[in-house]
Amino acid sequence: MAGLIWFIAAAVGGVATLVVLNRRSVKQTPADVAAVLRSLLNGKIDSARWDYFVSTTFTDPRLESIRGRCVDAWRKGSRFLQPGAIAPQELSAAGVKLIRELLQECERIGQPKAPN
């Protein structure tokens, strides 16, 4: 019995470690995020790329905000998705508008700052 408890504790600890390691922020550029948003608008994003995008946090808080708004839009029953949508590219008109706005925001972030 003690062996079983030890095994369960080790398994839970291993899963917790994987979750923590997977939650590390990654460095993404505005161009990286813009490419995902363009792929989404063009209906060319695959599920693996979308899953990575919505499940990974970004080190740049501005890009993380854009990612977070995409995650919020991709909720069951969201007005940003077509009714019954199961794929990320199944956007409603409101969803297309939102993603275009987020793409423009991303592009502004990526523009070089003008010298003073």
Residue frames relative to the residue before (quaternion, step in Angstrom):
aa qw qx qy qz dx dy dz
M 1.0000 0.0000 0.0000 0.0000 0.00 0.00 0.00
A 0.6520 0.5124 -0.3185 0.4593 3.58 0.95 -0.86
G 0.6210 0.5481 -0.3335 0.4503 3.58 1.11 -0.71
L 0.6437 0.5171 -0.3115 0.4703 3.56 1.04 -0.80
I 0.6423 0.5077 -0.3202 0.4766 3.59 0.96 -0.84
W 0.6436 0.5182 -0.3185 0.4645 3.58 0.96 -0.86
F 0.6491 0.5213 -0.3098 0.4592 3.59 0.96 -0.89
I 0.6627 0.4963 -0.3036 0.4716 3.60 0.91 -0.90
A 0.6494 0.5127 -0.3157 0.4644 3.60 0.93 -0.85
A 0.6588 0.5006 -0.3070 0.4703 3.59 0.97 -0.83
A 0.6476 0.5161 -0.3184 0.4614 3.59 0.99 -0.82
V 0.6550 0.4975 -0.3096 0.4771 3.59 0.92 -0.88
G 0.6478 0.5158 -0.3154 0.4634 3.58 0.97 -0.82
G 0.6467 0.5187 -0.3158 0.4615 3.58 1.01 -0.77
V 0.6494 0.4986 -0.3133 0.4812 3.56 0.96 -0.83
A 0.6447 0.5196 -0.3238 0.4577 3.59 0.93 -0.87
T 0.6347 0.5244 -0.3277 0.4635 3.59 1.00 -0.77
L 0.6574 0.5035 -0.3108 0.4667 3.59 0.93 -0.85
V 0.6346 0.5195 -0.3329 0.4654 3.59 0.99 -0.78
V 0.6629 0.4962 -0.3094 0.4675 3.60 0.89 -0.89
L 0.6687 0.4931 -0.3109 0.4615 3.60 0.88 -0.86
N 0.6670 0.5001 -0.2997 0.4638 3.58 1.03 -0.74
R 0.6732 0.5088 -0.2952 0.4481 3.61 1.15 -0.45
R 0.4045 0.6916 -0.5037 0.3230 3.60 1.19 0.15
S 0.4810 -0.6529 0.5003 0.3033 3.54 -1.06 0.74
V 0.1992 -0.7638 0.6026 0.1176 3.53 -1.13 0.69
K 0.4677 -0.6622 0.5096 0.2882 3.51 -1.19 0.59
Q 0.0112 0.7639 -0.6430 0.0539 3.53 -0.76 1.14
T 0.3504 -0.7132 0.5615 0.2307 3.55 -1.09 0.64
P 0.6456 -0.4887 0.3922 0.4366 3.58 -1.21 0.27
A 0.6260 0.5390 -0.3367 0.4520 3.61 1.06 -0.72
D 0.6205 0.5394 -0.3387 0.4576 3.61 1.04 -0.75
V 0.6945 0.4661 -0.2712 0.4763 3.56 0.85 -1.01
A 0.6304 0.5318 -0.3334 0.4567 3.59 0.99 -0.81
A 0.6317 0.5373 -0.3367 0.4460 3.60 1.00 -0.77
V 0.6420 0.5044 -0.3234 0.4783 3.60 1.00 -0.77
L 0.6715 0.4972 -0.3050 0.4571 3.59 0.89 -0.90
R 0.6353 0.5119 -0.3301 0.4747 3.60 1.02 -0.75
S 0.6407 0.5188 -0.3200 0.4668 3.59 0.97 -0.85
L 0.6318 0.5265 -0.3255 0.4666 3.56 1.03 -0.77
L 0.6805 0.4870 -0.2871 0.4662 3.60 0.89 -0.92
N 0.7074 0.4513 -0.2540 0.4810 3.58 1.06 -0.75
G 0.4568 -0.7000 0.4380 0.3307 3.60 1.27 -0.08
K 0.5592 0.6347 -0.3643 0.3896 3.58 1.23 0.37
I 0.4864 0.6620 -0.4515 0.3484 3.61 1.18 0.20
D 0.2945 -0.7424 0.5666 0.2026 3.57 -0.98 0.77
S 0.6711 -0.5422 0.3258 0.3867 3.55 -1.18 0.53
A 0.6242 0.5427 -0.3541 0.4364 3.62 1.00 -0.67
R 0.6680 0.4853 -0.3062 0.4738 3.58 0.91 -0.87
W 0.6551 0.5000 -0.3155 0.4704 3.61 0.95 -0.83
D 0.6459 0.5206 -0.3256 0.4537 3.61 0.91 -0.86
Y 0.6440 0.5070 -0.3216 0.4740 3.58 0.97 -0.83
F 0.6534 0.5350 -0.3108 0.4362 3.57 0.91 -0.94
V 0.7573 0.3957 -0.2307 0.4656 3.59 0.76 -0.96
S 0.7264 0.4431 -0.2573 0.4581 3.62 1.13 -0.41
T 0.6655 0.4710 -0.2996 0.4956 3.60 1.25 -0.08
T 0.3048 -0.7358 0.5684 0.2064 3.57 -0.94 0.82
F 0.3348 -0.7540 0.5413 0.1624 3.54 -1.14 0.75
T 0.5376 -0.6486 0.4370 0.3152 3.56 -1.06 0.74
D 0.6622 0.4663 -0.3082 0.4991 3.61 1.05 -0.67
P 0.4002 -0.7543 0.4595 0.2444 3.61 -0.48 1.14
R 0.6051 0.5499 -0.3654 0.4449 3.63 1.09 -0.53
L 0.6844 0.4519 -0.2775 0.5003 3.58 0.97 -0.84
E 0.6073 0.5413 -0.3477 0.4661 3.58 1.10 -0.64
S 0.6164 0.5365 -0.3396 0.4657 3.59 1.07 -0.69
I 0.6402 0.5075 -0.3183 0.4809 3.59 0.98 -0.83
R 0.6489 0.5116 -0.3113 0.4695 3.59 0.92 -0.92
G 0.6626 0.5227 -0.3015 0.4436 3.57 0.92 -0.90
R 0.6555 0.4931 -0.3147 0.4776 3.58 1.01 -0.73
C 0.5982 0.5274 -0.3613 0.4832 3.60 1.14 -0.54
V 0.6379 0.5209 -0.3239 0.4657 3.57 0.96 -0.86
D 0.6613 0.5102 -0.3087 0.4550 3.59 0.90 -0.91
A 0.6625 0.5118 -0.3040 0.4547 3.58 1.02 -0.78
W 0.7038 0.4551 -0.2511 0.4843 3.58 1.16 -0.65
R 0.3637 0.7004 -0.5197 0.3273 3.57 0.80 1.05
K 0.6032 -0.5602 0.4177 0.3845 3.57 -1.10 0.67
G 0.8225 0.1993 -0.1768 0.5026 3.54 -0.86 1.01
S 0.3831 0.7385 -0.4759 0.2853 3.59 1.27 0.13
R 0.5052 -0.6479 0.4790 0.3092 3.57 -1.07 0.70
F 0.6109 0.5737 -0.3377 0.4285 3.58 1.27 -0.27
L 0.7053 0.3905 -0.2413 0.5402 3.58 1.32 -0.15
Q 0.5560 -0.5702 0.4784 0.3698 3.53 -1.22 0.50
P 0.5989 -0.5606 0.4080 0.4007 3.62 -1.05 0.60
G 0.8337 0.1766 -0.1576 0.4989 3.56 -0.91 0.97
A 0.3233 0.7752 -0.4931 0.2266 3.62 1.23 0.22
I 0.0861 -0.7876 0.6080 0.0511 3.53 -1.08 0.80
A 0.7023 0.3801 -0.2563 0.5447 3.60 1.26 -0.12
P 0.5924 -0.6187 0.3730 0.3565 3.61 -0.97 0.76
Q 0.6869 0.4996 -0.2987 0.4352 3.60 1.03 -0.65
E 0.5372 0.6129 -0.4088 0.4107 3.60 1.26 0.04
L 0.1111 0.8347 -0.5207 0.1407 3.52 0.65 1.22
S 0.4145 -0.6406 0.5771 0.2911 3.52 -1.22 0.56
A 0.7025 -0.4091 0.3318 0.4785 3.60 -1.26 -0.03
A 0.6419 0.5123 -0.3224 0.4706 3.59 1.02 -0.78
G 0.6428 0.5257 -0.3177 0.4576 3.59 1.05 -0.73
V 0.6276 0.5178 -0.3290 0.4792 3.58 1.01 -0.81
K 0.6481 0.5166 -0.3127 0.4641 3.57 0.95 -0.89
L 0.6559 0.5119 -0.3117 0.4590 3.59 0.90 -0.90
I 0.6860 0.4773 -0.2978 0.4614 3.59 0.79 -0.97
R 0.6203 0.5237 -0.3463 0.4702 3.62 1.01 -0.68
E 0.6503 0.5055 -0.3141 0.4721 3.59 0.98 -0.83
L 0.6591 0.4946 -0.3060 0.4767 3.58 0.98 -0.83
L 0.6180 0.5333 -0.3387 0.4679 3.58 1.06 -0.70
Q 0.6508 0.5015 -0.3166 0.4741 3.60 0.93 -0.84
E 0.6338 0.5213 -0.3271 0.4686 3.59 0.99 -0.81
C 0.6463 0.5236 -0.3050 0.4638 3.55 0.97 -0.88
E 0.6615 0.5029 -0.3008 0.4679 3.57 0.95 -0.88
R 0.6227 0.5226 -0.3425 0.4710 3.62 1.05 -0.68
I 0.6310 0.5291 -0.3303 0.4613 3.57 1.01 -0.80
G 0.7081 0.4868 -0.2501 0.4461 3.58 1.02 -0.81
Q 0.5473 0.6160 -0.4065 0.3947 3.58 1.23 -0.28
P 0.4994 -0.6365 0.4841 0.3334 3.57 -1.03 0.75
K 0.4866 -0.6569 0.4925 0.2986 3.54 -1.11 0.72
A 0.4666 -0.6720 0.4998 0.2844 3.53 -1.02 0.84
P 0.4873 -0.6567 0.4749 0.3252 3.61 -0.98 0.78
N 0.4469 -0.6963 0.4976 0.2605 3.56 -1.11 0.70
